């Protein structure tokens, strides 16, 4: 298992501008957080949320954002966590002064990040 103690340069502060949850063209349920980094923007997520994975992914996002409902995710400021070697987005976590819990995507989707 990886140690997720990251240098501050790999923790980027981002604001969740919007969220999306729905079926893509092939009928696959996916979810995204659309974040901005002050000028640049990016979508996080896009995993296949079939079966219980949907509930677990939603719970992970809610907990990382420190909120109780999906509607409260929009507008939250979070850290986006990047892999130190590849720069790939590996998860999200709350700011130190905010409630919440780190959510590492590879904990749910190891095949997507290996």
C-alpha positions as CSV (number, residue, x, y, z in Angstrom):
1,X,0.0,0.0,0.0
2,X,1.1,3.5,-0.8
3,X,1.9,6.1,1.8
4,X,-0.2,9.1,1.1
5,X,2.0,11.7,2.8
6,X,2.4,14.1,-0.1
7,X,4.6,17.2,-0.5
8,X,2.5,20.3,-0.5
9,X,3.2,20.8,-4.2
10,X,1.1,17.7,-5.0
11,X,-1.8,19.0,-3.0
12,X,-3.7,21.5,-5.0
13,X,-6.4,23.7,-3.6
14,X,-9.5,23.6,-5.8
15,X,-13.1,24.7,-5.6
16,X,-15.9,22.4,-6.7
17,X,-17.7,24.5,-9.3
18,X,-20.2,21.8,-10.2
19,X,-21.0,18.1,-10.0
20,X,-22.5,15.6,-12.4
21,X,-24.0,12.2,-11.9
22,X,-25.6,10.2,-14.7
23,X,-25.3,7.7,-17.5
24,X,-22.8,8.0,-20.3
25,X,-23.4,7.0,-23.9
26,X,-22.9,3.3,-23.2
27,X,-25.3,3.2,-20.2
28,X,-22.5,3.4,-17.6
29,X,-23.2,5.4,-14.5
30,X,-20.5,7.9,-13.8
31,X,-19.9,10.8,-11.5
32,X,-17.7,13.8,-11.8
33,X,-16.5,16.8,-9.7
34,X,-15.7,19.8,-11.9
35,X,-13.1,21.8,-10.1
36,X,-11.2,25.1,-10.7
37,X,-7.7,25.9,-9.6
38,X,-8.1,29.7,-9.9
39,X,-7.8,29.8,-13.7
40,X,-7.6,26.2,-14.9
41,X,-10.4,23.7,-14.5
42,X,-10.7,19.9,-14.5
43,X,-13.1,17.1,-14.1
44,X,-12.4,14.4,-11.5
45,X,-14.0,11.0,-11.5
46,X,-15.5,9.3,-14.5
47,X,-15.3,5.8,-12.9
48,X,-17.8,3.1,-13.7
49,X,-20.1,3.3,-10.7
50,X,-21.9,0.0,-11.1
51,X,-23.6,-1.8,-8.1
52,X,-22.4,-0.9,-4.6
53,X,-19.5,1.2,-6.1
54,X,-21.9,4.0,-6.7
55,X,-22.8,4.3,-3.1
56,X,-19.2,4.0,-1.9
57,X,-18.0,6.6,-4.3
58,X,-20.7,9.0,-3.4
59,X,-20.0,8.4,0.3
60,X,-16.3,9.0,-0.2
61,X,-16.9,12.3,-2.0
62,X,-19.4,13.5,0.7
63,X,-17.0,12.6,3.5
64,X,-14.0,14.2,1.8
65,X,-16.0,17.4,1.2
66,X,-17.3,17.3,4.8
67,X,-20.9,17.6,3.8
68,X,-24.1,15.5,4.4
69,X,-25.8,15.9,1.0
70,X,-24.7,15.9,-2.7
71,X,-26.2,19.4,-3.2
72,X,-23.7,20.8,-0.6
73,X,-20.6,19.5,-2.5
74,X,-20.8,22.4,-5.0
75,X,-18.9,25.4,-3.7
76,X,-16.6,23.4,-1.3
77,X,-12.9,24.1,-1.4
78,X,-10.8,20.9,-1.2
79,X,-7.3,19.6,-1.9
80,X,-6.9,17.6,-5.1
81,X,-4.2,14.9,-4.5
82,X,-1.8,14.0,-7.2
83,X,0.5,11.0,-7.5
84,X,4.1,12.1,-6.8
85,X,5.5,10.2,-9.8
86,X,2.8,10.5,-12.5
87,X,0.9,13.6,-11.6
88,X,-2.4,11.6,-11.9
89,X,-5.2,12.6,-9.7
90,X,-5.4,10.1,-6.9
91,X,-8.0,11.5,-4.6
92,X,-9.4,14.5,-2.6
93,X,-9.3,15.7,0.9
94,X,-10.6,18.5,3.0
95,X,-8.5,21.6,3.9
96,X,-7.0,21.3,7.4
97,X,-9.5,23.7,8.9
98,X,-12.5,21.9,7.4
99,X,-14.4,18.8,8.4
100,X,-14.0,15.7,6.3
101,X,-11.9,12.7,5.5
102,X,-9.4,11.9,2.8
103,X,-10.8,9.8,-0.1
104,X,-8.3,8.0,-2.3
105,X,-9.8,6.8,-5.5
106,X,-7.4,3.8,-5.9
107,X,-8.9,2.4,-2.7
108,X,-12.1,1.7,-4.7
109,X,-10.7,1.4,-8.2
110,X,-7.2,-0.1,-8.0
111,X,-7.4,-1.3,-11.6
112,X,-8.0,2.2,-12.9
113,X,-4.9,3.7,-11.2
114,X,-2.3,0.9,-11.7
